[in-house]
């Protein structure tokens, strides 16, 4: 198992968190997703074969901005 923490800009409410969580849970290999609009982070627990760039791309596809660093 692998844990990835991604900084995300644009989440402002619980609805945003749910949108991100639902989108990422559909990625094959993703086991758990916790989005937090207060801290601006998304924590993804996945099998080792899930590519971090795939997760980031999906976040941006639904209208949020991934912050590097």
Order of alpha helices (4+ residues) and beta strands (2+ residues): beta-alpha-beta-beta-alpha-beta
